[in-house]
Amino acid sequence: MRIVLVHGYNASPEHNFWPWLRKELVKRGHEVIVPTLPNPAEPNCQEWVKAIDDSIKYPEGDTVFIGHSLGCVALLHYLEEADMSGTPKSVILVSPIYHVGAERFKSFFEPPVDFDTVMWKGQGFAIVHAKDDNVVPFDHALKYEKELQGQLHELAEGKHFVEAKELPILLDLIDDNDVEPGASLSDDFKEIEIVL
C-alpha cells in the first residue's frame, strides 16, 4: 500500500508523530511518501498542493492519505484537483481546521473546499480529533464529519497532537480500511425493491 503523509503549519516531516509513523509503516512493508511542504511558517495553499502533487502524481486505489491540521485543508484541495487512476483507499484527517479568518491563511479557505467533489475522491474518510484540542476546537471535526460523511474518532485528550511522539490510532485506521468504494456514503436506494 502507498501512504502519503502531509504535515501541517509551521511543521515538517520530522515534527511530532510523523517520524514514528513513517518508521512503523515502512516496517509493515508500505511505500511511504512524505512531501516537505514549502514555507511552512508562511504557507500558501497552491504551493502546498503542487508539492503534494509533485510527490505523488497519480493516486491509485491502494493509496491512503493522512494529513494533520492545516495540511488537511491542502490535502483536500489536492484531492479536488487530482487526476486519479483509482479511488484512494482512505483519507485520514488529524485535527483538521475547518476555517480560519486570518489573512495569512486565506489561500486555504478562499475558495473553500468543494466537499461534493472531494467526498468521491476517497473510499472512506476518517477524522481523528482530541476533545481537549487547544488549537483547533472540536466542533471543526464535527463539521468535517458531516461534510465528508466520515467516521469521527474522538480522543479524550491529546490536544493538537503537536507534542505527540506516537499516534497508534492511525495504524489501527490503516489496518482497518478495507472498504468498498463509496462505503462511507448513505445508500438512498436500500429501501427500494428492484424488480428485474
HUVEN-V513828 format. One record per residue. RES is the residue in one small letter. SS is DSSP state (@ for helix, = for strand, . for the rest). PSI is psi in whole degrees, -180 to 180 (* if undefined). NEAR is the number of other ideal C-beta (glycine too) atoms within 8 Angstrom. Layout:
RES,SS,PSI,NEAR
RES,SS,PSI,NEAR
//
This chain:
m,.,147,9
r,=,127,11
i,=,127,14
v,=,126,16
l,=,124,13
v,=,110,15
h,.,174,13
g,.,-162,12
y,.,136,10
n,.,35,5
a,.,-171,12
s,.,174,8
p,.,-10,11
e,.,1,5
h,.,163,8
n,.,-127,10
f,.,-3,11
w,@,-47,14
p,@,-42,8
w,@,-47,10
l,@,-44,14
r,@,-46,12
k,@,-45,8
e,@,-39,9
l,@,-41,12
v,@,-41,9
k,@,-34,6
r,.,2,6
g,.,12,4
h,.,151,10
e,=,125,6
v,=,126,11
i,=,124,10
v,.,88,11
p,.,139,12
t,.,115,7
l,.,137,14
p,.,150,8
n,.,57,8
p,.,-22,12
a,.,-19,6
e,.,68,6
p,.,150,16
n,.,128,9
c,@,-46,11
q,@,-34,7
e,@,-39,11
w,@,-42,14
v,@,-42,12
k,@,-41,8
a,@,-39,12
i,@,-47,15
d,@,-43,11
d,@,-30,8
s,@,-30,10
i,@,-45,12
k,.,-95,5
y,.,113,8
p,=,142,12
e,.,180,10
g,.,-13,8
d,.,16,7
t,=,137,14
v,=,132,14
f,=,136,15
i,=,124,13
g,=,158,18
h,=,132,14
s,.,-124,15
l,@,-26,11
g,@,-27,15
c,@,-40,16
v,@,-44,14
a,@,-41,17
l,@,-42,14
l,@,-38,13
h,@,-38,12
y,@,-47,12
l,@,-36,14
e,@,-44,11
e,@,-16,7
a,.,137,11
d,.,132,4
m,=,143,10
s,.,3,6
g,.,162,9
t,.,119,10
p,=,146,16
k,.,-49,14
s,=,162,15
v,=,122,17
i,=,122,15
l,=,121,15
v,=,118,14
s,.,52,16
p,.,145,15
i,.,127,12
y,.,-42,7
h,.,142,7
v,.,134,7
g,.,-9,3
a,.,138,6
e,@,-36,4
r,@,-20,6
f,@,10,11
k,@,-37,8
s,@,-19,9
f,@,-23,12
f,@,-7,9
e,.,107,5
p,.,158,3
p,.,165,6
v,.,135,9
d,.,91,8
f,@,-30,8
d,@,-36,6
t,@,-46,8
v,@,-38,13
m,.,-10,13
w,.,2,8
k,.,15,12
g,=,148,15
q,.,-20,14
g,.,150,13
f,=,138,15
a,=,142,13
i,=,126,15
v,=,122,13
h,=,139,16
a,=,139,14
k,.,-28,9
d,.,20,8
d,.,122,13
n,.,7,5
v,.,-50,8
v,.,114,10
p,.,150,5
f,.,-28,10
d,@,-17,7
h,@,-40,13
a,@,-39,13
l,@,-36,9
k,@,-41,9
y,@,-39,15
e,@,-44,12
k,@,-49,7
e,@,-37,9
l,@,1,13
q,.,46,10
g,.,177,12
q,=,123,9
l,=,128,11
h,=,102,10
e,=,125,9
l,=,140,10
a,.,-37,7
e,.,168,7
g,.,-10,11
k,.,-129,11
h,.,11,11
f,.,18,13
v,.,-35,9
e,.,-6,6
a,.,129,9
k,.,-19,6
e,.,153,7
l,.,76,12
p,.,-26,6
i,@,-29,9
l,@,-39,13
l,@,-39,10
d,@,-42,8
l,@,-37,13
i,@,-42,14
d,@,-23,6
d,.,29,6
n,.,26,11
d,.,83,4
v,.,161,10
e,.,150,5
p,.,134,6
g,.,7,7
a,.,-26,8
s,.,-9,13
l,.,149,7
s,.,149,4
d,.,99,5
d,.,-8,4
f,.,3,5
k,.,-23,5
e,.,-5,3
i,.,130,5
e,.,124,3
i,.,126,4
v,.,127,3
l,.,*,2
//
